[in-house]
Amino acid sequence: MLRWADTFALSYINDYFDLTSAEQKEIKQDINAVIKQIQLEDFPVYSKHFIQLSEQIEKDQFNAVTVESFLNQLETVLKKSSQRFEPVAQKVFTFQAKSGFESFDKEFREKQKRDLKKASDVKDLAKDSRKKISRWVNETVEVLTTEQEREFTDMALKFPAPLKFQIQSREALFEKFKTVRSVPEAREKLIRDFFYQWESLQSEEYLKARQEYRTQYRHWLIGLSSKLTAKQKQDFVKNLRKRAAELKYLSER
């Protein structure tokens, strides 16, 4: 998967930007450099956290405290990894500023339209949430019990992703971006803030709804931590160590 990461990233960029062949080549090289940096510097940190969690599970210390600590540690590293892409984003927008943002505006509108349609269907939002959690389940405990599955289904329906507020917040940020994108210094500051002060660019309504959504899923995970079967704990430890070994191997290549 890692070997195709630059291709996937560039494909996403091409959906929004009209870059020349030379610009695409340069951006791809930059993306590869960032991926290599993450591989060398961040993967060992992820690996360490996975090993620590596996040891806590083995010692029956998988509880509210360890869940919160692990999620906070993971979030910190993920944020650091994503911030490494800020110079790439700056260069992409600098390239695009030369020819205008027609493709960007068009794709943004299409994205908003798709998400508005999705936001109107609670069951569709719950389905998305289930898909994300199911992927996590498959990679950790592998299978939920009937009771765990029922509790998760109820939560997904009761607390769908706050997509409506996200769309509104995204729209406000887009309008702000349009006012600065032709001014290099102001554009660069906005992009930098997006990577380092993301919350400052979001609406209060979205941040509040997002925090509630995240809190409910954390509560579910904390509740799950006290209900794992012996088989689930065994599979969880096995999969954590497998992922940790993979990350360690990749970091040393």
N, C-alpha and C positions, 0 to 999 in steps of 0.2 A: 504493500500500500504506500509506504514511504517513498518508493522510487517513482510513483506517479503523482506525488503531492504537488510538484511544480506545475505539472500539466493541468491538474484539476483547478489550481489557483488561477492560472493564466486563462483557463476557459471561463471561469467566473468573471474575471476582469474584462474579458472580451465581450461578455454580455452587456456590459455597461459603457465600455470605452472603445473608441476607434483609434487604435494605435497602429503605427506603421510597423512593417516587418522588423526594422532595425530597433524600434522602441520595444517591441515584444521580446526580441532577443535579449535586450539589456535588462528588462524587467524579469525575465525568466532566470537570468544569471543572479540577479539580486535576491529573488525568492529562494533559489537554491542555497545561496550564502546564508540566509536567515534560517532556513531549515537545518542546515549543517550546524549553525550556532545552537539552535534549540536541541538538536541531537546530542551535541557534545556537552552542553552546560545544563540543560533543563531535564533531559531524560534521566540522568542519575538521581535527580531530586525526586522526580515522580517514582522512580524505582524504590528509593529509600522509604517513601511514605507508604507504598504498597506493602513492603516487607514489614514495616512497623505495624500496620493494621493487621496483617496476617498473624503476627505474633500475639497481638492483643486478643484476636478472636480465639486463638488456641488456648490462651490463659483465661478465657471466659470474661474478658474485659471489654467486650464489644457492647457498649452502652451509650447513653445519651452524651456523656462527656467525650468519649472517643469518637463518636460519629461527628459531633460538632467540630472537634479538633481536626479530624481528617478532612472534612469538607472545607474548612477554612484554609487549611494548608494547601489543599488541591486548588482552591480558587486563587490563592496568592500566586502559585506557580503558573497557572493558566493565564492569569492577567499579565504576568511578566513575559510569557511566551508570545502572547498576542501583541504586546507593546513593541516587540522586536520588529514588527512589520511596519511600524510608523514611517520610517524612511522610504520604504517601497511605496506606500500610499502617497507620500508627498511627491515622489517622482512621477507616479502615474497621473496625478492631477495636474502637475506641472506640464507634462506632455500634452494632456488633453486640453489645457487652457489655450494652447496655440490654435486649435481648430474649433473650439466651442464645445458645448455640452449637450448637443442635440440628442445623441444616443443615450447618454446618461439620463436625461430628463424623460425620454420615452420609456426606457426600461423601468425607471422609478415609478412612473404612472401605472405601468402594467403590473408591477409588483404590488402597489397599493390596491389596485383593483382586485387582484387575486386574493389578497389578504382580507379585504373588506367582505368578499363573498364567504371566505372561510370563517370570519369572525361572527357572521350571522347565524352560524350553525353550531350550537353547543356540543352536539354529538360529534361533529367533525373535529372540534377542538379537543374533546376528550379522547378521540381516536389518536390524535397526534401525540398527546401526553402519554397514552398507553404505549404507543410505538417507541417513544424514547425510553420509558421505564422498562419495557420488555427487552430492549437491547441491553440495558444495564443488567437486568435479571439474567439474561442468557450468558453474560460475561462474568457473572459473580456467583450467585447461588443456583443458577441454572433453571430452577423450577420453583414456582410459588405453590404453597398449599392452597386448598380450596378456600379456606378462611382468609388467607392473605390476599388471594386474588379478588375475593369479594370486597374486602376493605379497600383495595386499591381502585377497583372499578367505581365504587361509591365516591371515593375522593376525587377521581378524575372528572366525574360528572358534576360534583358539587363545586369544585374549584378549577374551572377551565383556565387555560393560559389567558392572560389579560391582553389579548391581541388588539382589541378595539382601542384601548388606551395607548398601546404601542404604535398603532397606525397614526393616531392623532399626534403623538409626540414626534414621530418620524416626519410627519407633514410639516410641523413647526420648524424642525431642524432643517428640513429641505429648503423652506422659505428663507431661513437665516443664511444658509449656504449660498443661495442665489445672490444675496446682497454682497457677498464678500469674495466670490470665486474668481472675479476678474482683478482682484487686488492681491498680489502675491503675499504680502506680509500678513494680511487679515485671513486669507485662505489657509496659509500655513499654520497660523495660530489655532484656527478652528479644527483643523485636522489633528494637530497635536493634542488639543483638548479632548477630542473624540477618543484618543487612545489613552490619555493619562487622567482626564477629568470627565469621564463619560457621563457621570451622574449630573454634572452641572449643565449638560446640554439636553437633559430630558425633562419632561413636564412633571410636576408634583403628583398629578393623578396617576401617571404611569409608574413612577417610582413607588408610590404607595401600593398600587395594585400588584406590581411585580414582587415587592417585599412580602406581601400577604401570600402570594402564590408560592414563593420559595419557602416561606415559613411552613406552609401546610405540607409541602413535600418533605421537608426536613423532619417534621413531626411524624410523618408516615415512616420514614427511614428509621427514626429513633424507636418508634413502636415496633417496627419489624425486627430491630436488633435484639429485642427481648423475646422474640417468638421463633427464632431460627431453630430448625430441627438439627439433630446431630449430622445428618446427611448434608443439609444446606451449609452448615459451618465447614464441614470437610471440603465441599466443592468450592466454597468461597475462598478458603485458604489456598487450595490448589490453584485456582484461577488467578488470585492475586500474585502468587509467586511465579506463575507462568508469565504473566504480564511484566512483572518486575525483571525477570531474567531476560525477556525479549528487549526491554528498554535498555538494560545494562549492556547487552550484546551490541545493540545499535549504537550506543554511545561510545563504544570502544572501536568501532569500525573506521 
